[in-house]
Amino acid sequence: MRNGPPAVVAASVLWGTAGTAGLLVSADSVALAAARLVIGGTALALVAGAGVRKAIRPSLLLAAVAVAAYQLCFFAAVARTGVAIGTVVAIGSGPVFTGLLSWLLHGHRPTARWAAATAAAICGCAALIVGGGAEAGGQTVSGVLFALLGGLLYAFYAVMAARAIGRGAESNAVMGVMFGGAALIMLPVLLANGLAWMSEPRGLLAVLYLGLGTTALSYFLYGRGLRTTPVATAATLALAEPAVAALLGLVVLGERLAPISIAGLVLLALSLVAVAIPEKARDQEPVPERELESQP
């Protein structure tokens, strides 16, 4: 898979810092999600340039709506459950939804190795939830539901992006369409919620980091990774995000994790390694970049 998995993992590490950065800002979840997407989506569209027009298609426009909705669900979940649990549920459910959607929509049946590693990774995520459950607030149920909906939305736009890239579209253009479209959707939401909170240096720096770092740069890397990494594999590698989020919640925000959560982090890390390192003889290799344009 060449450089695909490292790019996906790097993107996931950046995503894992989003929840912590968001909680350091006084804005509500809607305003924060809107600001993040407007800044990050605009940056991705500018990077793609003229390629955005060539990549526009109905499936990516629908994916742009999913991108906007995912941001709202993610920050709503984190606000209700805490960084560790909200991130773990949202991203932990992503590989399952992604594998199923990829199979149902495109006939890409996941490999047995992917299934085993993903199951182990989800067990690791479950251990994180169990260990952090005592720290969650009274809105845990609604937060988990928001996170699960976010996981489904994430899976949908990831599958749509992988499909477009697999058919020969430039990864930068695909991300530019999805996130540029999401930025347009969220701009009225941002203006309606007001910009006063961004006048504070802390709030401005945080939202710039969320937009340029955890959105623009991360999805630039993720798009590059999807060129040579099957989308189901990429979704499992994205489970590096809850591990980073849990560690930041522990170190920065003072969220306590029980010993079972530490075990969950270890299991999660081992699962990511199992997915990232291909089996020479049996691994289902993605189509090389030079053959992407000929994919059905």
N, C-alpha and C positions, 0 to 999 in steps of 0.2 A: 504493500500500500504506500510505499515510499514516504513522502513527507505529509501525507494526509492526516494520519492520527495525531502527530505532534501539533499540527495547526488547530485541530479540533480541541485538543486538550488545553492549548494556550487560550483559545476563545472561552472555554469553560471556566478556566481560572479567573478570567476577567469577569465573567458573569457572576461568579461566586462572591465577588466583592460588592455587587449591586445592592443587595439587601442591607448590608451594614452601612454603606454610604447613604442610602435612602433614609435610614433611621436617624442619621445625624443632621437631617434637615427638618425644619419646622413645618414644611408644607404637607398637605394631606396626600393620600396615595394617588388620587386622580390628577392633581396638579403636577405631581412628581413624574408620573408615567407620561403625561403629555409633554412636559419639558424635555424629558429624556429622549422621547421619540422625535420631537421636532428638531432638536439639535443633532442627534445621531442620524436620523433619516435624511436630513438635509445634507450632512457631510457625505453619506454614502451615495446619494444621488449626484453630488458634485464630482466625486471620485469617478463614478461611472461615466459621466459626461453624456455624449451623444448616444452612447450604447443603450441608455435607458429606453429611448424611443423604439429601438429595434427589438428590445426584449419584452415590450408590453404585450400581454396576452391575458385573457379573462381569468385563467387559473391563478396568475400572479397578482392580479388585482384583488381577487377574493382572498388570497394569502395576505395581502396588505391589510385587509380588514381584520384577519385573524391576528396579525402582529399587533395591531392597536389594541384589540380585545385582550390579548395575552398580557400586555403590560399592565392593564387595569386589574386583571385577576391576580397577577403576581404580587403587586404592591398591596392590594387589599388582603391577600392571604398573609403576607408578612406582618402587616399591621395587626392582624388578629391572632396569629399563632406564634410570632417571633421569627427571627431570621432562620434558625436551624430547621424547625419543623416546616415552615412555609416553603422554603427552598427545596427541602428534601422531598416533600410530597409532589410539588409541581414538576420538578425535574426527574424525580424518581419514577413517576408514572409515565414520563415521556417515552422511554424506550419501548414500553409495552404498547402504547398507542401507536408509536411510529412503526414498529414491526408489524402490527396488525393492519394499519392503513397501507403500508407498502405492499403487504401480501394481498389484501383485498382489492386495492385499486390497480396495482401494477403486476401482480402475480410473482413478486419477488419473495419467495419463501425463505424465512430466516434459517440459518444453519443451526445444527445441534449445538455447536460450540457457542454460538451467539446466545442461544436460548439458555444454556447452562450458566454462562458468565453473567447474563442479564438477571437471571433468577437469583444468583448469589449476590449481585450488586443490590438488588431490591431488598434482599434480606438485610444487607448492611444498612440500607436506608431505613428499614423498619426498626433496626436496633437503635439508630439515631433518634427516631421518633419516640421509642419507648424510654430511652435515656433522658430525653428532653421534655417529656410530657408534663412533668411536674412544674415546669417553668412557663407553660402556656397559659394564656389568659382564659377568661370565661367564654370567649367567642371561638373556641377551637374548632367546633363542628363546622360553622360557617366558613371559617378560614380554610379548613381542609377541603371543603367543597369548591371554594374559589380556586384552590391550588390544583385540584383534579381537573377542573375545567381548563385551567391554564395549561396543564400538561397535554390535554387533547388539542388545544389550539396550537401549541408549540409543535406537536407532531404533525398537524395538518400543514402548517407553512413550511416545515422542514422537508416533508415529502414533496410538496409542490416545487420547492426550490431545487431539490435534487433531481426531480424529473426534468425541469427546464435546463439545468446544467448538463444532464445526461443527454439531452437532445441537441447539444451544441451551443447553447447560450453562454455568454461570458458570465463567470460567477459574479464579477463586480456589477454587471448590468442587472442581473437577477436580484441581487441585494439592493441595488439602487431603486428598482421598481417597487419591491415590497416595502422597503423602509421609507423611501421617498413618498409613496402612497400613504403609508401609515402616518407620516409627518403631516401631510395635508389634512388627513382625517382628524388628527389631534390638535391642530393649530387653533381651531375655534374653541376647543375645550380648554386649552392653555389660556387663551385670552379671557374666556369667561370666568376662570378661576382667579385671575389676577396675577400680577408679576411682582408684587411688593416683597414677597419672601426672597426673591432673587436679588434684591438690592443689598442684602447682607453679604459680606465677603464669604462667610462660611457656606451660605446657601448657593451662591454663584459658583464657587469652586466645586462644590459637590455635584451640582447639576451639569457643569461642564465635564466633569469626570464621568458621570453617568452617561452623558450623551456621546462624548468623543471616545472614551475608553471602553466602557462596558457595552456600548452599542456599535458605534462606527468601527472601531478597531477590531472588536471581537467578531462581528459578523463579516468583516472583510476576511479575517482568518478562517472563520467557519466556512465561508463560501469557497475559499481555496481548498480547504480540507475535503469538501464534498466532491471536488473534481476527481479524487482518487480513492474515496472512502465510501462504502455503501451507507445509505442513510440510516439503516438500522444500527450499524456499527457505530456511526457518528453519534447517534442518540445515546447509546450506552456509554461511550467515552465522555459524553457531556455530564455524566454523573460525577465527574470531578468537581462540578459546581457545588453540590450540597456539601461535599467534604470541605471545600474551601470556606463556604458560608458558615459551616458549623465551627470550624477552627477560629474564624474571625468573630463569631458570636461569643465564643469562649474567651478569646484574648482581648478583644476590643470592647465588647458590650457587657462582659461579665456574666454571660449566660452559662449556667453550670451544666456539664455533661456527666452522666453517670458512667461507671466502668463499662457497662454494656454498650454505651455509645462509642467508646474508644475501640472496642472490639468491632463494632460496626464500621468504623472508619478504616480499620485494617482490612476487613473483608472487602469493603468497597474498593480499596486501593488494589488488592490482589485481583479482583474481577476486572478492573480497568486494564491492568497489565495483560491479563489473559485475552482480552479483546484486541488490544493494540498490537500484540505480536502475532503475526500470521503463522498458520501451520503450513509449511512448505508444500506438503502433498495434498492436503485436503481443504485448505482455506479457500473460500470463495472470493477470488480476487476481483476487484472492480475493473472495469474497462479502462485501459490506458488512455491518457489524455488525447493522444493522436487519433484514437478511434471514437472519441465521444460524439463527433458529428454524425457518425454512421449508426448510432444507437437508435432503435425504434422508439 
